[in-house]
């Protein structure tokens, strides 16, 4: 999985069918300007991208990079380290939503 390769497809999902995308990066607070330039260059725009100091990684059990995590409205999680395209992202979201039932 690569943010550069997959970011634009994931950005298409933002706002679709009640989906809200948030990008989480491992860049440090001292690299925020570089992070902003990078997401613009790579086309990973249209949704918020935030820096994580490790708290979110721990909360969502992210142990390798890159990882995609879907969080349902009910708070259920599904995650993958597989490549993400729109179809795979929708499947990940469905898995998270199914855990709410």
ABEGO torsion letter per residue (X at the ends): XBAAAAAAAAAAABGBGGBBBBBBBABBAAAAAAAAAAAAAAGBBGBBBBBBAGAAAAAAGBABOBBBBBBBAAGBBBBBABBBBAAAAAAAAAAAAAAAX
